[in-house]
Amino acid sequence: MRKITKRNKKGQTMGLAILSTIAVFVIGFMFINFLMPEVTNFRTDMNCASSTISDGSKLMCLMGDLTIPYIMLTILSLAVGAITARMTL
């Protein structure tokens, strides 16, 4: 009789990691598409294009502008985390 050995399933794990990463990207970037009009409304309401706003308003406009790159960085870190978690398990 043949001895049944446990196979290394790294290929299957990597495939699952790639599929879950694609799902994270799709859901994350769909969320960004819903958030972009809100950021535009925020900039319009805060009058960020004006040069006569106060320093506090300039800082608030900067924080509003940083939301989209921050969310993109979060999506990328979640995707890398999903791949890393699948590869180490």
N, CA, C and O atoms as a CHARMM CRD file, in Angstrom:
* protein
*
  356
    1    1 MET  N      0.83100  -1.19000   0.00000 PROA 1      0.00000
    2    1 MET  CA     0.00000   0.00000   0.00000 PROA 1      0.00000
    3    1 MET  C      0.87000   1.24600   0.00000 PROA 1      0.00000
    4    1 MET  O      1.98900   1.26600   0.51200 PROA 1      0.00000
    5    2 ARG  N      0.30000   2.28000  -0.59900 PROA 2      0.00000
    6    2 ARG  CA     1.01000   3.55000  -0.63100 PROA 2      0.00000
    7    2 ARG  C      0.75800   4.32500   0.64900 PROA 2      0.00000
    8    2 ARG  O     -0.33000   4.29200   1.22500 PROA 2      0.00000
    9    3 LYS  N      1.76300   4.99800   1.05700 PROA 3      0.00000
   10    3 LYS  CA     1.63300   5.84000   2.22800 PROA 3      0.00000
   11    3 LYS  C      1.09400   7.20800   1.79300 PROA 3      0.00000
   12    3 LYS  O      1.65800   7.85100   0.90700 PROA 3      0.00000
   13    4 ILE  N      0.02600   7.63500   2.40600 PROA 4      0.00000
   14    4 ILE  CA    -0.57800   8.92200   2.05600 PROA 4      0.00000
   15    4 ILE  C      0.14000  10.01100   2.84600 PROA 4      0.00000
   16    4 ILE  O      0.19900   9.98200   4.07500 PROA 4      0.00000
   17    5 THR  N      0.67800  10.95900   2.10900 PROA 5      0.00000
   18    5 THR  CA     1.38800  12.06700   2.75200 PROA 5      0.00000
   19    5 THR  C      0.59600  13.35100   2.56700 PROA 5      0.00000
   20    5 THR  O     -0.19600  13.50000   1.63700 PROA 5      0.00000
   21    6 LYS  N      0.83900  14.25100   3.47000 PROA 6      0.00000
   22    6 LYS  CA     0.17600  15.55500   3.39100 PROA 6      0.00000
   23    6 LYS  C      0.93700  16.41500   2.39200 PROA 6      0.00000
   24    6 LYS  O      2.14900  16.59000   2.51500 PROA 6      0.00000
   25    7 ARG  N      0.24000  16.94400   1.42100 PROA 7      0.00000
   26    7 ARG  CA     0.86600  17.76200   0.39700 PROA 7      0.00000
   27    7 ARG  C      0.97700  19.20800   0.84600 PROA 7      0.00000
   28    7 ARG  O      0.21300  19.68800   1.68400 PROA 7      0.00000
   29    8 ASN  N      1.93500  19.87300   0.27000 PROA 8      0.00000
   30    8 ASN  CA     2.10300  21.29700   0.49400 PROA 8      0.00000
   31    8 ASN  C      1.14400  22.03900  -0.44100 PROA 8      0.00000
   32    8 ASN  O      1.23500  21.88000  -1.65900 PROA 8      0.00000
   33    9 LYS  N      0.24700  22.82900   0.09300 PROA 9      0.00000
   34    9 LYS  CA    -0.76900  23.49300  -0.70700 PROA 9      0.00000
   35    9 LYS  C     -0.50200  24.98900  -0.83000 PROA 9      0.00000
   36    9 LYS  O     -1.42700  25.79300  -0.71800 PROA 9      0.00000
   37   10 LYS  N      0.74200  25.36300  -1.05800 PROA 10     0.00000
   38   10 LYS  CA     1.08100  26.77500  -1.19600 PROA 10     0.00000
   39   10 LYS  C      0.45100  27.38100  -2.44800 PROA 10     0.00000
   40   10 LYS  O      0.06400  28.55000  -2.43500 PROA 10     0.00000
   41   11 GLY  N      0.34200  26.61400  -3.51500 PROA 11     0.00000
   42   11 GLY  CA    -0.25200  27.12800  -4.74600 PROA 11     0.00000
   43   11 GLY  C     -1.71500  27.46700  -4.55600 PROA 11     0.00000
   44   11 GLY  O     -2.19100  28.49300  -5.04400 PROA 11     0.00000
   45   12 GLN  N     -2.42900  26.60700  -3.84800 PROA 12     0.00000
   46   12 GLN  CA    -3.83800  26.88300  -3.58200 PROA 12     0.00000
   47   12 GLN  C     -3.99200  28.06400  -2.63700 PROA 12     0.00000
   48   12 GLN  O     -4.91700  28.86300  -2.77800 PROA 12     0.00000
   49   13 THR  N     -3.09500  28.17100  -1.68400 PROA 13     0.00000
   50   13 THR  CA    -3.14500  29.28600  -0.74400 PROA 13     0.00000
   51   13 THR  C     -2.86500  30.59600  -1.45800 PROA 13     0.00000
   52   13 THR  O     -3.51300  31.60600  -1.18200 PROA 13     0.00000
   53   14 MET  N     -1.90500  30.58600  -2.37300 PROA 14     0.00000
   54   14 MET  CA    -1.59000  31.80600  -3.11400 PROA 14     0.00000
   55   14 MET  C     -2.75300  32.20800  -4.01500 PROA 14     0.00000
   56   14 MET  O     -3.03800  33.39700  -4.15600 PROA 14     0.00000
   57   15 GLY  N     -3.42100  31.24300  -4.62000 PROA 15     0.00000
   58   15 GLY  CA    -4.59100  31.55800  -5.44500 PROA 15     0.00000
   59   15 GLY  C     -5.70200  32.18500  -4.63000 PROA 15     0.00000
   60   15 GLY  O     -6.34200  33.13900  -5.07300 PROA 15     0.00000
   61   16 LEU  N     -5.93100  31.65400  -3.44600 PROA 16     0.00000
   62   16 LEU  CA    -6.95000  32.21200  -2.56700 PROA 16     0.00000
   63   16 LEU  C     -6.56100  33.61400  -2.10300 PROA 16     0.00000
   64   16 LEU  O     -7.42000  34.48500  -1.96800 PROA 16     0.00000
   65   17 ALA  N     -5.27900  33.83000  -1.86000 PROA 17     0.00000
   66   17 ALA  CA    -4.80700  35.15600  -1.46100 PROA 17     0.00000
   67   17 ALA  C     -5.01300  36.16300  -2.58200 PROA 17     0.00000
   68   17 ALA  O     -5.40500  37.30100  -2.32600 PROA 17     0.00000
   69   18 ILE  N     -4.75500  35.76100  -3.81600 PROA 18     0.00000
   70   18 ILE  CA    -4.94000  36.67400  -4.94700 PROA 18     0.00000
   71   18 ILE  C     -6.41600  37.00200  -5.12200 PROA 18     0.00000
   72   18 ILE  O     -6.76300  38.15800  -5.36400 PROA 18     0.00000
   73   19 LEU  N     -7.28400  36.01600  -5.00600 PROA 19     0.00000
   74   19 LEU  CA    -8.72000  36.27300  -5.13900 PROA 19     0.00000
   75   19 LEU  C     -9.24400  37.18800  -4.03300 PROA 19     0.00000
   76   19 LEU  O    -10.05000  38.08000  -4.29700 PROA 19     0.00000
   77   20 SER  N     -8.79700  36.97500  -2.81400 PROA 20     0.00000
   78   20 SER  CA    -9.26300  37.83900  -1.73300 PROA 20     0.00000
   79   20 SER  C     -8.70100  39.25100  -1.87100 PROA 20     0.00000
   80   20 SER  O     -9.36200  40.22000  -1.49500 PROA 20     0.00000
   81   21 THR  N     -7.48400  39.37500  -2.41100 PROA 21     0.00000
   82   21 THR  CA    -6.91000  40.69500  -2.64500 PROA 21     0.00000
   83   21 THR  C     -7.68800  41.45000  -3.71000 PROA 21     0.00000
   84   21 THR  O     -7.92300  42.65000  -3.57000 PROA 21     0.00000
   85   22 ILE  N     -8.08700  40.76900  -4.76300 PROA 22     0.00000
   86   22 ILE  CA    -8.89600  41.40700  -5.80500 PROA 22     0.00000
   87   22 ILE  C    -10.23100  41.86300  -5.22900 PROA 22     0.00000
   88   22 ILE  O    -10.71700  42.94100  -5.57100 PROA 22     0.00000
   89   23 ALA  N    -10.82100  41.06200  -4.36900 PROA 23     0.00000
   90   23 ALA  CA   -12.08700  41.44500  -3.73100 PROA 23     0.00000
   91   23 ALA  C    -11.90900  42.68600  -2.86100 PROA 23     0.00000
   92   23 ALA  O    -12.76800  43.56700  -2.85800 PROA 23     0.00000
   93   24 VAL  N    -10.80000  42.76300  -2.12400 PROA 24     0.00000
   94   24 VAL  CA   -10.53200  43.93500  -1.28200 PROA 24     0.00000
   95   24 VAL  C    -10.36100  45.17200  -2.15000 PROA 24     0.00000
   96   24 VAL  O    -10.88000  46.23700  -1.81600 PROA 24     0.00000
   97   25 PHE  N     -9.63500  45.04600  -3.26800 PROA 25     0.00000
   98   25 PHE  CA    -9.44500  46.18300  -4.17100 PROA 25     0.00000
   99   25 PHE  C    -10.77200  46.65500  -4.75400 PROA 25     0.00000
  100   25 PHE  O    -11.04600  47.85500  -4.77000 PROA 25     0.00000
  101   26 VAL  N    -11.58300  45.74600  -5.22300 PROA 26     0.00000
  102   26 VAL  CA   -12.84400  46.12800  -5.86600 PROA 26     0.00000
  103   26 VAL  C    -13.76800  46.81800  -4.86800 PROA 26     0.00000
  104   26 VAL  O    -14.31800  47.87900  -5.16500 PROA 26     0.00000
  105   27 ILE  N    -13.94200  46.23500  -3.70900 PROA 27     0.00000
  106   27 ILE  CA   -14.82300  46.82800  -2.70500 PROA 27     0.00000
  107   27 ILE  C    -14.26700  48.15700  -2.21400 PROA 27     0.00000
  108   27 ILE  O    -15.02100  49.10900  -2.01900 PROA 27     0.00000
  109   28 GLY  N    -12.97000  48.22900  -2.01600 PROA 28     0.00000
  110   28 GLY  CA   -12.35300  49.46200  -1.53200 PROA 28     0.00000
  111   28 GLY  C    -12.46100  50.60400  -2.52600 PROA 28     0.00000
  112   28 GLY  O    -12.78800  51.72800  -2.14300 PROA 28     0.00000
  113   29 PHE  N    -12.19200  50.33500  -3.78800 PROA 29     0.00000
  114   29 PHE  CA   -12.25100  51.40400  -4.77500 PROA 29     0.00000
  115   29 PHE  C    -13.68700  51.77200  -5.13400 PROA 29     0.00000
  116   29 PHE  O    -13.93600  52.88800  -5.58800 PROA 29     0.00000
  117   30 MET  N    -14.62700  50.86800  -4.94100 PROA 30     0.00000
  118   30 MET  CA   -16.03600  51.24900  -5.07200 PROA 30     0.00000
  119   30 MET  C    -16.41000  52.22900  -3.96300 PROA 30     0.00000
  120   30 MET  O    -17.17100  53.17000  -4.18900 PROA 30     0.00000
  121   31 PHE  N    -15.87600  52.00500  -2.77600 PROA 31     0.00000
  122   31 PHE  CA   -16.11800  52.91700  -1.66500 PROA 31     0.00000
  123   31 PHE  C    -15.54600  54.29900  -1.95700 PROA 31     0.00000
  124   31 PHE  O    -16.16100  55.30900  -1.61300 PROA 31     0.00000
  125   32 ILE  N    -14.37700  54.35100  -2.58600 PROA 32     0.00000
  126   32 ILE  CA   -13.76900  55.63900  -2.92500 PROA 32     0.00000
  127   32 ILE  C    -14.61700  56.39300  -3.93900 PROA 32     0.00000
  128   32 ILE  O    -14.73300  57.61500  -3.85000 PROA 32     0.00000
  129   33 ASN  N    -15.21600  55.69000  -4.90700 PROA 33     0.00000
  130   33 ASN  CA   -16.08000  56.34700  -5.88800 PROA 33     0.00000
  131   33 ASN  C    -17.29500  56.98600  -5.22500 PROA 33     0.00000
  132   33 ASN  O    -17.77000  58.02300  -5.68900 PROA 33     0.00000
  133   34 PHE  N    -17.80300  56.39400  -4.16000 PROA 34     0.00000
  134   34 PHE  CA   -18.91800  56.99700  -3.44400 PROA 34     0.00000
  135   34 PHE  C    -18.46900  58.16900  -2.58500 PROA 34     0.00000
  136   34 PHE  O    -19.27400  59.04700  -2.27600 PROA 34     0.00000
  137   35 LEU  N    -17.21700  58.20100  -2.19800 PROA 35     0.00000
  138   35 LEU  CA   -16.71100  59.23400  -1.30300 PROA 35     0.00000
  139   35 LEU  C    -16.24000  60.49100  -2.04000 PROA 35     0.00000
  140   35 LEU  O    -16.23100  61.57200  -1.45100 PROA 35     0.00000
  141   36 MET  N    -15.85300  60.37900  -3.30500 PROA 36     0.00000
  142   36 MET  CA   -15.31700  61.52000  -4.05500 PROA 36     0.00000
  143   36 MET  C    -16.29000  62.70600  -4.13300 PROA 36     0.00000
  144   36 MET  O    -15.85300  63.83700  -3.91900 PROA 36     0.00000
  145   37 PRO  N    -17.58200  62.51300  -4.42700 PROA 37     0.00000
  146   37 PRO  CA   -18.47700  63.68800  -4.44300 PROA 37     0.00000
  147   37 PRO  C    -18.59500  64.37300  -3.08700 PROA 37     0.00000
  148   37 PRO  O    -18.77600  65.58900  -3.02000 PROA 37     0.00000
  149   38 GLU  N    -18.49400  63.61300  -2.02000 PROA 38     0.00000
  150   38 GLU  CA   -18.56400  64.21200  -0.68800 PROA 38     0.00000
  151   38 GLU  C    -17.34300  65.08200  -0.40500 PROA 38     0.00000
  152   38 GLU  O    -17.46200  66.13000   0.22900 PROA 38     0.00000
  153   39 VAL  N    -16.18400  64.65800  -0.86700 PROA 39     0.00000
  154   39 VAL  CA   -14.97700  65.46600  -0.69300 PROA 39     0.00000
  155   39 VAL  C    -15.08900  66.74700  -1.52000 PROA 39     0.00000
  156   39 VAL  O    -14.67500  67.81600  -1.07100 PROA 39     0.00000
  157   40 THR  N    -15.64600  66.64000  -2.72000 PROA 40     0.00000
  158   40 THR  CA   -15.84500  67.82800  -3.55700 PROA 40     0.00000
  159   40 THR  C    -16.82700  68.78900  -2.89900 PROA 40     0.00000
  160   40 THR  O    -16.60200  69.99900  -2.90600 PROA 40     0.00000
  161   41 ASN  N    -17.90800  68.27000  -2.33500 PROA 41     0.00000
  162   41 ASN  CA   -18.86000  69.12700  -1.61500 PROA 41     0.00000
  163   41 ASN  C    -18.21000  69.77900  -0.40300 PROA 41     0.00000
  164   41 ASN  O    -18.47100  70.94600  -0.11000 PROA 41     0.00000
  165   42 PHE  N    -17.37500  69.03900   0.29700 PROA 42     0.00000
  166   42 PHE  CA   -16.66600  69.58100   1.45800 PROA 42     0.00000
  167   42 PHE  C    -15.77700  70.74900   1.04500 PROA 42     0.00000
  168   42 PHE  O    -15.76600  71.78700   1.70600 PROA 42     0.00000
  169   43 ARG  N    -15.02800  70.58000  -0.05100 PROA 43     0.00000
  170   43 ARG  CA   -14.13900  71.65400  -0.51300 PROA 43     0.00000
  171   43 ARG  C    -14.93300  72.88700  -0.95000 PROA 43     0.00000
  172   43 ARG  O    -14.50500  74.01900  -0.72500 PROA 43     0.00000
  173   44 THR  N    -16.09000  72.66000  -1.57600 PROA 44     0.00000
  174   44 THR  CA   -16.91800  73.78200  -2.00900 PROA 44     0.00000
  175   44 THR  C    -17.51500  74.51300  -0.81000 PROA 44     0.00000
  176   44 THR  O    -17.51100  75.74300  -0.76200 PROA 44     0.00000
  177   45 ASP  N    -18.02400  73.75800   0.15100 PROA 45     0.00000
  178   45 ASP  CA   -18.63900  74.36800   1.33400 PROA 45     0.00000
  179   45 ASP  C    -17.62300  75.09000   2.21200 PROA 45     0.00000
  180   45 ASP  O    -17.95400  76.10000   2.83400 PROA 45     0.00000
  181   46 MET  N    -16.40400  74.59200   2.27100 PROA 46     0.00000
  182   46 MET  CA   -15.36200  75.23100   3.07900 PROA 46     0.00000
  183   46 MET  C    -14.69200  76.39200   2.34400 PROA 46     0.00000
  184   46 MET  O    -13.90200  77.12700   2.93600 PROA 46     0.00000
  185   47 ASN  N    -15.00200  76.55900   1.05900 PROA 47     0.00000
  186   47 ASN  CA   -14.42100  77.62500   0.23900 PROA 47     0.00000
  187   47 ASN  C    -12.89200  77.50100   0.21100 PROA 47     0.00000
  188   47 ASN  O    -12.17300  78.47300   0.43900 PROA 47     0.00000
  189   48 CYS  N    -12.41800  76.29300  -0.07300 PROA 48     0.00000
  190   48 CYS  CA   -10.98900  76.00700  -0.03600 PROA 48     0.00000
  191   48 CYS  C    -10.20300  76.68500  -1.16200 PROA 48     0.00000
  192   48 CYS  O     -8.98900  76.84500  -1.04200 PROA 48     0.00000
  193   49 ALA  N    -10.85800  77.08200  -2.23800 PROA 49     0.00000
  194   49 ALA  CA   -10.15900  77.72300  -3.35100 PROA 49     0.00000
  195   49 ALA  C     -9.83100  79.18100  -3.05900 PROA 49     0.00000
  196   49 ALA  O     -9.02300  79.78100  -3.76800 PROA 49     0.00000
  197   50 SER  N    -10.43100  79.75600  -2.04400 PROA 50     0.00000
  198   50 SER  CA   -10.21400  81.16200  -1.71500 PROA 50     0.00000
  199   50 SER  C     -8.85300  81.34600  -1.04900 PROA 50     0.00000
  200   50 SER  O     -8.38500  80.47800  -0.31200 PROA 50     0.00000
  201   51 SER  N     -8.23000  82.48400  -1.32000 PROA 51     0.00000
  202   51 SER  CA    -6.93000  82.77100  -0.69100 PROA 51     0.00000
  203   51 SER  C     -7.08700  83.57100   0.59100 PROA 51     0.00000
  204   51 SER  O     -6.09300  83.84600   1.26200 PROA 51     0.00000
  205   52 THR  N     -8.29900  83.94900   0.94800 PROA 52     0.00000
  206   52 THR  CA    -8.51700  84.78300   2.13000 PROA 52     0.00000
  207   52 THR  C     -9.03800  83.99400   3.33200 PROA 52     0.00000
  208   52 THR  O     -9.52300  84.60000   4.28700 PROA 52     0.00000
  209   53 ILE  N     -8.95300  82.66700   3.31500 PROA 53     0.00000
  210   53 ILE  CA    -9.45200  81.89900   4.45300 PROA 53     0.00000
  211   53 ILE  C     -8.40300  81.86100   5.55600 PROA 53     0.00000
  212   53 ILE  O     -7.22200  82.10300   5.30800 PROA 53     0.00000
  213   54 SER  N     -8.83100  81.56400   6.74900 PROA 54     0.00000
  214   54 SER  CA    -7.92500  81.56300   7.89500 PROA 54     0.00000
  215   54 SER  C     -7.03400  80.31700   7.88500 PROA 54     0.00000
  216   54 SER  O     -7.24300  79.38400   7.10900 PROA 54     0.00000
  217   55 ASP  N     -6.04300  80.33300   8.76300 PROA 55     0.00000
  218   55 ASP  CA    -5.12000  79.20000   8.84700 PROA 55     0.00000
  219   55 ASP  C     -5.81500  77.92200   9.28900 PROA 55     0.00000
  220   55 ASP  O     -5.47900  76.83700   8.81400 PROA 55     0.00000
  221   56 GLY  N     -6.77800  78.04100  10.19100 PROA 56     0.00000
  222   56 GLY  CA    -7.52200  76.86500  10.63300 PROA 56     0.00000
  223   56 GLY  C     -8.33500  76.25300   9.50500 PROA 56     0.00000
  224   56 GLY  O     -8.43700  75.03100   9.38900 PROA 56     0.00000
  225   57 SER  N     -8.91700  77.12000   8.67200 PROA 57     0.00000
  226   57 SER  CA    -9.68100  76.62200   7.52500 PROA 57     0.00000
  227   57 SER  C     -8.76800  75.97100   6.50200 PROA 57     0.00000
  228   57 SER  O     -9.14200  74.97900   5.87500 PROA 57     0.00000
  229   58 LYS  N     -7.57000  76.52400   6.32900 PROA 58     0.00000
  230   58 LYS  CA    -6.59600  75.91100   5.41000 PROA 58     0.00000
  231   58 LYS  C     -6.20000  74.52300   5.89800 PROA 58     0.00000
  232   58 LYS  O     -6.07300  73.58900   5.10600 PROA 58     0.00000
  233   59 LEU  N     -6.00900  74.39500   7.19800 PROA 59     0.00000
  234   59 LEU  CA    -5.66600  73.09800   7.76600 PROA 59     0.00000
  235   59 LEU  C     -6.81400  72.10800   7.60600 PROA 59     0.00000
  236   59 LEU  O     -6.58400  70.93300   7.31700 PROA 59     0.00000
  237   60 MET  N     -8.04100  72.57000   7.79000 PROA 60     0.00000
  238   60 MET  CA    -9.19500  71.70000   7.62100 PROA 60     0.00000
  239   60 MET  C     -9.34000  71.27900   6.16000 PROA 60     0.00000
  240   60 MET  O     -9.69700  70.13300   5.88800 PROA 60     0.00000
  241   61 CYS  N     -9.07200  72.17800   5.22000 PROA 61     0.00000
  242   61 CYS  CA    -9.10400  71.83000   3.79600 PROA 61     0.00000
  243   61 CYS  C     -8.02900  70.78700   3.47900 PROA 61     0.00000
  244   61 CYS  O     -8.26800  69.86600   2.69800 PROA 61     0.00000
  245   62 LEU  N     -6.86200  70.93200   4.07600 PROA 62     0.00000
  246   62 LEU  CA    -5.78900  69.96200   3.87200 PROA 62     0.00000
  247   62 LEU  C     -6.18700  68.58900   4.39700 PROA 62     0.00000
  248   62 LEU  O     -5.91600  67.57500   3.75400 PROA 62     0.00000
  249   63 MET  N     -6.82400  68.55000   5.55500 PROA 63     0.00000
  250   63 MET  CA    -7.26900  67.26900   6.11100 PROA 63     0.00000
  251   63 MET  C     -8.35500  66.63900   5.23900 PROA 63     0.00000
  252   63 MET  O     -8.39400  65.42000   5.07500 PROA 63     0.00000
  253   64 GLY  N     -9.22800  67.46300   4.68600 PROA 64     0.00000
  254   64 GLY  CA   -10.24900  66.95000   3.78900 PROA 64     0.00000
  255   64 GLY  C     -9.64700  66.39800   2.50900 PROA 64     0.00000
  256   64 GLY  O    -10.12800  65.40000   1.97100 PROA 64     0.00000
  257   65 ASP  N     -8.58800  67.04800   2.01700 PROA 65     0.00000
  258   65 ASP  CA    -7.91100  66.57400   0.80900 PROA 65     0.00000
  259   65 ASP  C     -7.14300  65.28100   1.05000 PROA 65     0.00000
  260   65 ASP  O     -6.92800  64.50900   0.11500 PROA 65     0.00000
  261   66 LEU  N     -6.73400  65.03900   2.26900 PROA 66     0.00000
  262   66 LEU  CA    -5.95200  63.83900   2.57600 PROA 66     0.00000
  263   66 LEU  C     -6.80200  62.59500   2.80500 PROA 66     0.00000
  264   66 LEU  O     -6.25000  61.50800   2.97900 PROA 66     0.00000
  265   67 THR  N     -8.12300  62.71800   2.81100 PROA 67     0.00000
  266   67 THR  CA    -8.94300  61.54600   3.09700 PROA 67     0.00000
  267   67 THR  C     -8.84000  60.48700   1.99800 PROA 67     0.00000
  268   67 THR  O     -8.76100  59.29700   2.30400 PROA 67     0.00000
  269   68 ILE  N     -8.83900  60.89100   0.73600 PROA 68     0.00000
  270   68 ILE  CA    -8.79200  59.92300  -0.35700 PROA 68     0.00000
  271   68 ILE  C     -7.45100  59.17400  -0.38000 PROA 68     0.00000
  272   68 ILE  O     -7.46200  57.94600  -0.46300 PROA 68     0.00000
  273   69 PRO  N     -6.28700  59.86200  -0.31000 PROA 69     0.00000
  274   69 PRO  CA    -5.03200  59.08400  -0.25300 PROA 69     0.00000
  275   69 PRO  C     -4.93200  58.19300   0.98400 PROA 69     0.00000
  276   69 PRO  O     -4.36400  57.10300   0.91700 PROA 69     0.00000
  277   70 TYR  N     -5.48000  58.65000   2.11000 PROA 70     0.00000
  278   70 TYR  CA    -5.45200  57.84500   3.32500 PROA 70     0.00000
  279   70 TYR  C     -6.27100  56.56300   3.14600 PROA 70     0.00000
  280   70 TYR  O     -5.84600  55.48900   3.57200 PROA 70     0.00000
  281   71 ILE  N     -7.42800  56.67500   2.52400 PROA 71     0.00000
  282   71 ILE  CA    -8.26000  55.49300   2.30000 PROA 71     0.00000
  283   71 ILE  C     -7.59700  54.56500   1.29200 PROA 71     0.00000
  284   71 ILE  O     -7.66700  53.34500   1.44200 PROA 71     0.00000
  285   72 MET  N     -6.94900  55.12200   0.25900 PROA 72     0.00000
  286   72 MET  CA    -6.22400  54.28100  -0.70100 PROA 72     0.00000
  287   72 MET  C     -5.08400  53.52900  -0.01500 PROA 72     0.00000
  288   72 MET  O     -4.86600  52.34900  -0.29300 PROA 72     0.00000
  289   73 LEU  N     -4.36900  54.19100   0.86400 PROA 73     0.00000
  290   73 LEU  CA    -3.29500  53.53700   1.61100 PROA 73     0.00000
  291   73 LEU  C     -3.85000  52.43500   2.50800 PROA 73     0.00000
  292   73 LEU  O     -3.22700  51.38400   2.65700 PROA 73     0.00000
  293   74 THR  N     -5.00200  52.66500   3.09700 PROA 74     0.00000
  294   74 THR  CA    -5.63700  51.64700   3.92900 PROA 74     0.00000
  295   74 THR  C     -6.03500  50.42600   3.10500 PROA 74     0.00000
  296   74 THR  O     -5.85900  49.29000   3.54400 PROA 74     0.00000
  297   75 ILE  N     -6.57400  50.66600   1.90100 PROA 75     0.00000
  298   75 ILE  CA    -6.95500  49.55200   1.02300 PROA 75     0.00000
  299   75 ILE  C     -5.72600  48.74800   0.61700 PROA 75     0.00000
  300   75 ILE  O     -5.75900  47.51800   0.61800 PROA 75     0.00000
  301   76 LEU  N     -4.64400  49.43800   0.27000 PROA 76     0.00000
  302   76 LEU  CA    -3.41900  48.73200  -0.11800 PROA 76     0.00000
  303   76 LEU  C     -2.84900  47.92800   1.04300 PROA 76     0.00000
  304   76 LEU  O     -2.37800  46.80800   0.84600 PROA 76     0.00000
  305   77 SER  N     -2.88600  48.48400   2.24600 PROA 77     0.00000
  306   77 SER  CA    -2.35100  47.74900   3.39900 PROA 77     0.00000
  307   77 SER  C     -3.22000  46.54200   3.72800 PROA 77     0.00000
  308   77 SER  O     -2.70000  45.50800   4.14800 PROA 77     0.00000
  309   78 LEU  N     -4.53600  46.65400   3.54400 PROA 78     0.00000
  310   78 LEU  CA    -5.40400  45.49900   3.75200 PROA 78     0.00000
  311   78 LEU  C     -5.12000  44.40600   2.73000 PROA 78     0.00000
  312   78 LEU  O     -5.12800  43.22200   3.06600 PROA 78     0.00000
  313   79 ALA  N     -4.87100  44.79800   1.48800 PROA 79     0.00000
  314   79 ALA  CA    -4.57800  43.80800   0.44900 PROA 79     0.00000
  315   79 ALA  C     -3.25300  43.09900   0.72400 PROA 79     0.00000
  316   79 ALA  O     -3.16200  41.87700   0.60500 PROA 79     0.00000
  317   80 VAL  N     -2.23700  43.86200   1.08900 PROA 80     0.00000
  318   80 VAL  CA    -0.94300  43.25100   1.41000 PROA 80     0.00000
  319   80 VAL  C     -1.06800  42.36800   2.65100 PROA 80     0.00000
  320   80 VAL  O     -0.45300  41.30400   2.72700 PROA 80     0.00000
  321   81 GLY  N     -1.85700  42.81100   3.61100 PROA 81     0.00000
  322   81 GLY  CA    -2.09200  42.00200   4.80700 PROA 81     0.00000
  323   81 GLY  C     -2.80400  40.68800   4.48500 PROA 81     0.00000
  324   81 GLY  O     -2.51800  39.65500   5.08900 PROA 81     0.00000
  325   82 ALA  N     -3.72900  40.73800   3.53400 PROA 82     0.00000
  326   82 ALA  CA    -4.44500  39.51200   3.15100 PROA 82     0.00000
  327   82 ALA  C     -3.47800  38.52400   2.50900 PROA 82     0.00000
  328   82 ALA  O     -3.53400  37.32800   2.79600 PROA 82     0.00000
  329   83 ILE  N     -2.59900  39.00600   1.64900 PROA 83     0.00000
  330   83 ILE  CA    -1.61900  38.11900   1.00800 PROA 83     0.00000
  331   83 ILE  C     -0.64300  37.57200   2.03500 PROA 83     0.00000
  332   83 ILE  O     -0.33100  36.38100   2.02800 PROA 83     0.00000
  333   84 THR  N     -0.16500  38.42900   2.91100 PROA 84     0.00000
  334   84 THR  CA     0.80600  38.00100   3.91200 PROA 84     0.00000
  335   84 THR  C      0.19400  36.99400   4.88000 PROA 84     0.00000
  336   84 THR  O      0.84400  36.02100   5.26200 PROA 84     0.00000
  337   85 ALA  N     -1.04200  37.22400   5.27000 PROA 85     0.00000
  338   85 ALA  CA    -1.69600  36.30100   6.19900 PROA 85     0.00000
  339   85 ALA  C     -1.89900  34.93100   5.55300 PROA 85     0.00000
  340   85 ALA  O     -1.75500  33.91100   6.22700 PROA 85     0.00000
  341   86 ARG  N     -2.22800  34.88700   4.27400 PROA 86     0.00000
  342   86 ARG  CA    -2.41800  33.60500   3.60000 PROA 86     0.00000
  343   86 ARG  C     -1.09600  32.86900   3.39200 PROA 86     0.00000
  344   86 ARG  O     -1.05500  31.63900   3.41200 PROA 86     0.00000
  345   87 MET  N     -0.03600  33.61200   3.19600 PROA 87     0.00000
  346   87 MET  CA     1.25200  32.96900   2.93700 PROA 87     0.00000
  347   87 MET  C      1.90200  32.43600   4.21000 PROA 87     0.00000
  348   87 MET  O      2.64000  31.45200   4.15600 PROA 87     0.00000
  349   88 THR  N      1.64300  33.06400   5.34800 PROA 88     0.00000
  350   88 THR  CA     2.28200  32.61100   6.58800 PROA 88     0.00000
  351   88 THR  C      1.50100  31.49600   7.27200 PROA 88     0.00000
  352   88 THR  O      2.05200  30.77600   8.10500 PROA 88     0.00000
  353   89 LEU  N      0.23200  31.34700   6.93300 PROA 89     0.00000
  354   89 LEU  CA    -0.56600  30.30100   7.57600 PROA 89     0.00000
  355   89 LEU  C     -0.31800  28.96600   6.98000 PROA 89     0.00000
  356   89 LEU  O     -0.91300  27.97800   7.41000 PROA 89     0.00000
